[in-house]
Amino acid sequence: MVVSGQDALLAQMRRGTLQYCVLALLAREERYGFDLVRALAETDGMVTSEGTIYPLLSRLRRDGLVESTWQESTAGPPRRYYRLTDAGWAALEGFRLEWGRFRDAVDHFVERTERR
Amino acid sequence: MSTTADRHVDQYVKRLDAELADLPRARRRELVQEISEHIAEARADLETQSEAEIRTLLDRLGDPADIAHEARERFGVRPRKPRALEIAALVMLLVGGIVLPIVGWLVGVVLLWISDAWSTRDKLLGTFVLPGGLLAPLGLGLVSVDAENCSQVIQPATGVVTEVCTGGTSTSLQILWLVLVVALILAPIATTVYLARRMRRRYQPSDASA
């Protein structure tokens, strides 16, 4: 049974880690907004609503972790392509380390639960 | 392209724009534009533009209220508590003119325009509806509108006392007068309530959760 506090916790965890998932996706290749949103939404459990990605992208741009360029597109109007900045790389690497440690620690406890 | 689909999309975008009202203008415009472009791209992918597909698309995008909530979180827009400045502005606008004729109301106007809690449009509304606040109807209410106004006049030359009655106002004019006074009372009160509800959230970019 899921308690409402748990929902809030999950939401918080998602919000905290989502930006790093975005940074990680951009680390592999530059993408445009729509593409990014769809890639994230395909993975279960990450985003509840696609629209909420856009405020995040805006924030990442403002914080200098990503930068965007407009590129002509054959499919219609020019698209805004996002790319990782050096600061973004650094943030992603930092997170990777922390996350690995954190995940292992939580797994260590949570994995072996059996009721006595 | 189906017009029902267009209508759904328009409604959605309008709602989004409304929900983002308390964000800085640039951010708001940016978000609306990006999401509009997202919708356009998603629609281009669709086989048909049926209402069902459009609604699914918009559902996936999410409720505008949720997007706005996320935007507020990301940009650190916090609900504002009305400061003394705003409360003083509203009070002075409404009754300042009574306490300190005209000057009191002017103080209210100055405070209104100093504050950053309202848009220019709201400030203009607060200034011109109505000037003087409740002073205007109060002043007018004191002007008695009688049915008749009689006074005694002594002719200096003959010493004869005559009664002169100035024609009074007709009943319909009296009613009109009453309606006017009531309207003049309600308008400033309505404006004050409107302004109180329209106070904007304070924008604090530094302590946003990243």
Boltz contact constraints between the chains, C-beta under 6 A:
constraints:
  - contact:
      token1: [A, 33]
      token2: [B, 34]
      max_distance: 6.0
  - contact:
      token1: [A, 34]
      token2: [B, 38]
      max_distance: 6.0
  - contact:
      token1: [A, 34]
      token2: [B, 41]
      max_distance: 6.0
  - contact:
      token1: [A, 49]
      token2: [B, 62]
      max_distance: 6.0
  - contact:
      token1: [A, 49]
      token2: [B, 66]
      max_distance: 6.0
  - contact:
      token1: [A, 50]
      token2: [B, 60]
      max_distance: 6.0
  - contact:
      token1: [A, 50]
      token2: [B, 61]
      max_distance: 6.0
  - contact:
      token1: [A, 51]
      token2: [B, 35]
      max_distance: 6.0
  - contact:
      token1: [A, 51]
      token2: [B, 61]
      max_distance: 6.0
  - contact:
      token1: [A, 51]
      token2: [B, 62]
      max_distance: 6.0
  - contact:
      token1: [A, 51]
      token2: [B, 67]
      max_distance: 6.0
  - contact:
      token1: [A, 52]
      token2: [B, 67]
      max_distance: 6.0
  - contact:
      token1: [A, 52]
      token2: [B, 70]
      max_distance: 6.0
  - contact:
      token1: [A, 54]
      token2: [B, 31]
      max_distance: 6.0
  - contact:
      token1: [A, 54]
      token2: [B, 34]
      max_distance: 6.0
  - contact:
      token1: [A, 54]
      token2: [B, 35]
      max_distance: 6.0
  - contact:
      token1: [A, 55]
      token2: [B, 70]
      max_distance: 6.0
  - contact:
      token1: [A, 55]
      token2: [B, 71]
      max_distance: 6.0
  - contact:
      token1: [A, 55]
      token2: [B, 74]
      max_distance: 6.0
  - contact:
      token1: [A, 59]
      token2: [B, 74]
      max_distance: 6.0
